[in-house]
Amino acid sequence: PDPNPDPDPSPLPLESQACLLAKPRALPALLHALGGEACDDLKLASIASAALWALLSRCEKAKVVLRGGALLSQLQLAERALAARAVEAEAAGSPGNEDDLMATLRNLEAVGALLDLS
């Protein structure tokens, strides 16, 4: 067995999907919670990335919405900033909230796979 299996995102009921997509600020709020370089709350970033993964894994409309416009570039910027932060923390030998940071990056990697990003 794999010692580090990828956790499956928690199920997101259909009514929750519709509610999130009906609110124009919901996806931007999730992306804002990722924070990138300015992310002070890595636990929040981890939760937001898991919610994003759960939504995208079960809702094609959410994929279409996220692929369009500035949302995708905001997601990519946040992912790059968090990855750079992980490299810096590792090089400095100060992991800090490494568990939350690594969970966020794993979730964002899964999001990228769902969006067919390279």
Salt bridges, closest charged atoms under 4 A:
ASP8 OD2 - ARG58 NH2 3.84
GLU60 OE2 - LYS63 NZ 3.01
ASP100 OD1 - LYS43 NZ 3.85
ASP116 OD2 - ARG67 NH2 3.97
